[in-house]
Amino acid sequence: MIFNTGAALLDAVVLSVVSREKDGTYGYKITQDVQAVISVSESTLYPVLRRLLKDGCLESYDQEFQGRNRRYYKITSTGVVQLNMYKQEWHEYTLKINNLFDGGYQNG
C-alpha cells in the first residue's frame, strides 16, 4: 500500500485483529494477520502492542506452547470502546474520501 500507515490506523488494525480471538492471540500471529492487509514490519508492531497494553486497550498473559512461553494479547473493555470509536471514525473518513474521489465533494 502506498498510503502512510499512521499510529491510529495501526492501533485500529491491531485491535481489530486481536478482537477476533475470544481468548486472545499471540504476537507472531498478530503480525501475520496485520501483514496480510498492510505492509508493516514486526519491529513496528511490537511497540504498537506495548502502547495498547499501556493504554489499557489490551491485556497480556503467558502460556506454555511446545515447551516455551508464548505471550498472548486479549482486548479489554476499554479496547472494545476504542475499537468501536476507530471503526466509526474510519467509516466517516472513508465516506468523505470516496465522495471526494467520485467527484461529489464541493468545498463551500
Summary of the structure (lengths in Angstrom):
residues: 108
radius of gyration: 16.2
end to end distance: 31.7
largest distance: 63.7
contacts: 275
relative contact order: 0.16
helix: 56%
strand: 17%
